[in-house]
Amino acid sequence: MSSHRRASLLALVLALLAPLLTHCGLRDGTQTTPLQRAARTEAMTDEGASLLPGVTGVPTVEGNILTGLTCFECHTPLEDMQGRLRFSHQNHTDRGLHCNQCHTAEDHSPVPAEKVGIQHSWGVSRHCGACHDGNQAPDDCRTCHTAGEVIMPESHKRADFARGHGQDAPQETCLTCHTQRQCDNCHGLSLPHPAGFAASHGPMAKSQSELCGTCHTPSYCNDCHGGFPMPHPAGFIDVHGQHDQRQCSTCHTQRDCDSCHAGNNPHPSNFGTTHGPAAKRDDPRCATCHTQSYCDSCHGLRLPHPTGFDTQHGAQAKSSPDNCAKCHQQRECDDCHGRPMPHPADYERVHGLEALGRSEDCGRCHTSNDCRDCHGATVPHPRNYIYGHAGEAKFGQDQPCVKCHQSNYCEQCHTPEQLAGEAGE
């Protein structure tokens, strides 16, 4: 009888005996050795018999399941692996491990990558590392992998690999050999980062930038932070105020800003219309964030005001009183000018008497041309004007005169007769 016919006949006999073997107690708990107890799992499809040394079973037809058989009805006796990989099945089964804890349903698959029968998709950390954690069993890979077995990638052999390994491989690849605990113990934080870490990593990155650099390059941070150099370069604190505050809040808290600026920063929504008194104090902290051009472009004039501005601000104040009010209160104008500033609505009609004798005060805001345009005469009057004023007063200029002079003002020098005579000329 040929070997092929013998193999087919044996497979047929085993299939016919399967129900009987089950009934007769091969699965009823009567096996006594740990190795036998570990083998209570189904033998699957073909080609698996060639994977382990000492296997005596016969390949089955691909895709079929031998539902009545246990592993050791074919895989007996098991021989330990030798050579580059030292492995003892007995050591594992003695500890109560079952075959299917390491071997998958695809153990008999015809796919070459799966012929070994180990659960590759689990990775070492979820497979070997489940026990080989340094406590239950040694966590040194060389316990099983001999010196001749190449288990370390070339990249790991670089002297500086520990400091730059985070950039070399995705976390799934690392977990092939390393456990989560190994990452956490070395990095001092949970890796891979938990969900939501991107939104909350700022304070940690600020205090432990060197730690972040173990895995992340500067360009990685810059791409995410809108082009900001991370960590910030020397001198950045002097120019940081010009950047978008929304980016700052990724890493910095409100307390960070307040501790340096000693104020509410970023400024509240209405600060643009109320910052005047604070800015007037010429606090150098303003320049931490704002440049001179920033102030000038908004106010339309140089701020802080240059030396001597208080003696020449009148024209500016007259043309843009609302602009002045951004920084100055009404009380400041009144205290300096001695009268309401800006002038009230009807002030033009009554200002003459107040201006009389106080031309210097008026001159802070008004030029002589302002007065001449309105009065039709040089105001304040030039020296010795009193000796030549009659010509202006006689030729219909009396109305402008009374804007400043009371009706009896002329009588202080002229008699009524003189005035009447002059009026009749």
NORWODA-V861065 format. One line per field, one symbol per residue. ss: DSSP state (h for helix, s for strand, l for the rest). phi: phi as a letter, one per 20 degrees, with the letter a starting at -180 (. if undefined). burial: b if it has 9 or more other ideal C-beta (glycine too) atoms within 8 Angstrom, else e. A space follows every 50 residues. Layout:
ss = ???
phi = ???
burial = ???
This chain:
ss = llhhhhhhhhhhhhhhhhhhhhhllllllllllhhhhllllssllllhhh lllllllllllllllssssshhhlllllllslllslslhhhhhlllllhh hlsllllllllhhhlllslhhhlhhhlhhhllllllllllhhhlslllll lllhhhhlllhhhhhhhlllhhhhlllllhhhhhhhhlllllllllhhhh lhhhhhhlhhhhlllllhhhhhhhlllllllllllhhhlhhhllhhhhll lllhhhhhhhhlllllllllhhhhlhhhhhlllllhhhhllhhhhhhhhl llllllllhhhllhhhhhhlhhhhhllllhhhhhhhhlllllllllhhhh hhhhhlllhhhhlllllhhhhhhhhlllllllllhhhllhhhhhlllhhh hllllllllhhhlllhhhhhhhhhl
phi = .fffffffffffffffegfffffeofdenefdegffffefbfedffnffe edfnfdfdgdfgnedefedegffdebeedffcnfcebdffgeffenfdgf fddefegdfffgfdffnefgffnffedfffdedndfbgdegffdeffeee ddfgffeffdfgecffeebfgffgffddegfffffeembfcfgfgnfgec fggfffecffffffddegfffffeemnffcfffgnfffcffeefffffff ddegfgfffeelaecgfffeffecfggfffflffffffddegfffffeem bfcgffgnffecegffffecffffffddegfffffeembfcfffgefffd fgffffncffffffddeffgffgeembfcfffgmgfecfgfffeemefff fffddffeffffddfgfffffffef
burial = eeeeebbebbbeebbebbeebbeeebeeeeeeebbbbbbebbbbbbbbbe beeebebbbbebeeebebbbbbbbbeebebeeeebbeebbebbeeeebbe ebbbebbbbeeeebbebeeeeebbbebebeebbeeeeebeeeeebbeeee eeeebeeeeebeebbeeeeeeeebbbbbbbeebbeebeeebeeeeeeeee bbbbbbebbebbbbebeeeebbeebeebebeeeeebeeebeeeeeebbbe bbeeeebbeebeeebeeeeebeeebbbbbbeeeeebebeeeeeebbeebe eebeeeeeeeeebbbbbbeeeebbbbbbeeeebbeebeebbeeeeebeee bbeebeeebebbbbebeeeebbeebebbbeeeeebeeebeebbbeebeeb bbbbbeeeebbeebeeeebeebeee
